[in-house]
Amino acid sequence: MGVVNMPHLTELLVESGVQPYPQYKGIGTIHSSFLWFAKERRLEGVGLWSPMPHYIARLPFPWSNYPGASLCIIEKLNAMEGLRVDTGDLESLSKRTGEEMGKIYDQLHEEAKNELVYPSSEQAAAYSDQGLARMSDDEVKGMMKDIEDFFRKRQQ
């Protein structure tokens, strides 16, 4: 995705296969400041963004420096400007990071499945499927107890 500081540059983005970012109305960043200062000086400016999952952006370093996003931006700059930046090391790092994150995801997925499934000796209480409005007070109390037990087990 990309942003521009002058409307006529939007065509450059589209011709380069970059999706123009809609009118951003959020908190300003250092990137938007650079674009604004450039515009004030009548300099054309383009900002390229590579979206990444929010759960990765919030991870501690080095995971937060998601190399796949950096690689995407450098490859686009290479194509747009005819640059010849060697991306070999970044490609390797991106591939390795993807594989490591995939392993962690698979591990977390398995752990979550095991936590969400009751062992055969501990079957979940059967609740009425007629909706909350028709549940008895005892059924609601039982469901609340099951939820509390679940969270209590998570804290141990």
C-alpha positions as CSV (number, residue, x, y, z in Angstrom):
1,M,0.0,0.0,0.0
2,G,1.1,3.5,-0.5
3,V,0.4,7.1,0.4
4,V,1.4,10.3,-1.5
5,N,1.8,13.9,-0.6
6,M,0.5,15.2,-4.0
7,P,-2.6,13.9,-5.7
8,H,-1.0,13.4,-9.1
9,L,1.4,10.8,-7.6
10,T,-1.5,8.4,-7.0
11,E,-1.3,7.4,-10.7
12,L,2.4,6.3,-10.1
13,L,1.3,4.0,-7.3
14,V,-1.5,2.4,-9.3
15,E,0.8,2.0,-12.4
16,S,3.4,0.3,-10.1
17,G,0.8,-2.1,-8.7
18,V,0.6,-0.4,-5.3
19,Q,-2.8,0.0,-3.7
20,P,-3.3,3.6,-2.7
21,Y,-4.1,3.8,1.0
22,P,-7.5,5.5,1.6
23,Q,-7.5,9.0,3.2
24,Y,-5.7,8.3,6.5
25,K,-7.3,10.2,9.4
26,G,-5.5,8.6,12.4
27,I,-2.6,9.6,14.5
28,G,0.3,11.2,12.6
29,T,3.6,9.3,12.4
30,I,7.2,10.2,11.5
31,H,6.4,9.0,8.0
32,S,3.4,11.4,7.6
33,S,5.6,14.2,9.0
34,F,8.2,13.6,6.3
35,L,5.5,13.6,3.6
36,W,4.0,16.8,5.0
37,F,7.4,18.6,5.2
38,A,8.2,17.5,1.7
39,K,4.9,18.9,0.4
40,E,5.5,22.2,2.2
41,R,8.8,22.4,0.2
42,R,7.1,21.4,-3.0
43,L,8.9,18.0,-3.1
44,E,7.1,15.0,-4.3
45,G,6.8,12.2,-1.7
46,V,5.6,8.6,-1.7
47,G,5.4,6.4,1.3
48,L,5.2,2.6,0.9
49,W,3.6,0.4,3.6
50,S,3.6,-3.3,3.8
51,P,0.8,-4.5,6.0
52,M,1.6,-7.1,8.6
53,P,-0.5,-8.9,11.1
54,H,-1.2,-6.9,14.2
55,Y,-0.1,-9.8,16.4
56,I,3.4,-9.7,14.9
57,A,3.7,-5.9,15.2
58,R,3.2,-6.2,18.9
59,L,5.7,-8.9,19.5
60,P,9.1,-8.0,21.2
61,F,12.2,-7.5,19.1
62,P,13.4,-9.2,16.9
63,W,9.9,-10.6,15.9
64,S,8.5,-7.1,15.6
65,N,11.0,-6.4,12.8
66,Y,9.1,-8.6,10.4
67,P,11.5,-9.1,7.6
68,G,8.8,-10.1,5.1
69,A,7.4,-6.6,5.3
70,S,10.8,-5.0,4.7
71,L,11.5,-7.4,1.8
72,C,8.2,-6.5,0.2
73,I,8.9,-2.8,0.3
74,I,12.5,-3.1,-1.0
75,E,11.3,-5.3,-3.9
76,K,8.7,-2.7,-4.8
77,L,11.2,0.1,-4.7
78,N,13.6,-2.0,-6.8
79,A,10.8,-2.4,-9.4
80,M,9.5,1.2,-9.3
81,E,12.9,2.9,-9.4
82,G,15.0,0.4,-11.2
83,L,17.2,0.0,-8.1
84,R,19.5,-3.0,-7.7
85,V,19.4,-3.6,-3.9
86,D,20.7,-7.1,-3.0
87,T,17.9,-8.8,-1.0
88,G,19.5,-12.2,-0.6
89,D,20.2,-11.9,3.1
90,L,16.7,-10.4,3.8
91,E,15.1,-13.2,1.7
92,S,16.8,-15.8,3.8
93,L,15.9,-14.1,7.1
94,S,12.3,-13.7,5.9
95,K,12.0,-17.4,5.0
96,R,13.6,-18.4,8.3
97,T,11.4,-16.1,10.3
98,G,8.3,-17.4,8.5
99,E,9.3,-21.0,9.3
100,E,10.0,-20.2,12.9
101,M,6.7,-18.4,13.3
102,G,4.9,-21.3,11.6
103,K,6.3,-23.7,14.2
104,I,5.3,-21.5,17.1
105,Y,1.8,-21.1,15.6
106,D,1.5,-24.8,15.2
107,Q,2.6,-25.4,18.8
108,L,0.2,-22.8,20.1
109,H,-2.6,-24.2,18.0
110,E,-2.1,-27.7,19.4
111,E,-1.9,-26.3,23.0
112,A,-5.1,-24.4,22.4
113,K,-6.9,-27.4,21.0
114,N,-5.8,-29.5,24.1
115,E,-7.1,-26.8,26.5
116,L,-10.4,-26.4,24.7
117,V,-11.3,-30.0,24.6
118,Y,-12.5,-31.7,27.8
119,P,-10.7,-35.0,28.6
120,S,-13.0,-37.9,28.3
121,S,-13.2,-38.2,32.1
122,E,-14.3,-34.6,32.5
123,Q,-17.2,-34.2,30.1
124,A,-18.7,-30.7,29.7
125,A,-22.0,-30.2,31.4
126,A,-24.9,-30.4,29.0
127,Y,-26.7,-27.1,28.6
128,S,-30.1,-26.4,27.2
129,D,-29.9,-25.4,23.6
130,Q,-33.2,-23.5,23.8
131,G,-31.4,-20.2,24.4
132,L,-30.4,-18.1,27.4
133,A,-33.9,-16.8,28.0
134,R,-35.2,-20.3,28.8
135,M,-32.3,-21.4,31.0
136,S,-33.0,-22.1,34.6
137,D,-31.1,-20.3,37.4
138,D,-29.4,-23.6,38.2
139,E,-28.3,-24.0,34.6
140,V,-26.9,-20.5,34.5
141,K,-25.1,-21.1,37.9
142,G,-23.6,-24.3,36.5
143,M,-22.4,-22.7,33.4
144,M,-20.8,-19.8,35.4
145,K,-19.1,-22.4,37.6
146,D,-17.7,-24.2,34.6
147,I,-16.4,-20.9,33.2
148,E,-14.8,-20.0,36.5
149,D,-13.2,-23.5,36.7
150,F,-11.8,-23.1,33.2
151,F,-10.1,-19.8,34.1
152,R,-8.9,-21.1,37.4
153,K,-7.1,-24.0,35.6
154,R,-5.5,-21.5,33.2
155,Q,-3.9,-19.6,36.1
156,Q,-2.3,-22.7,37.5
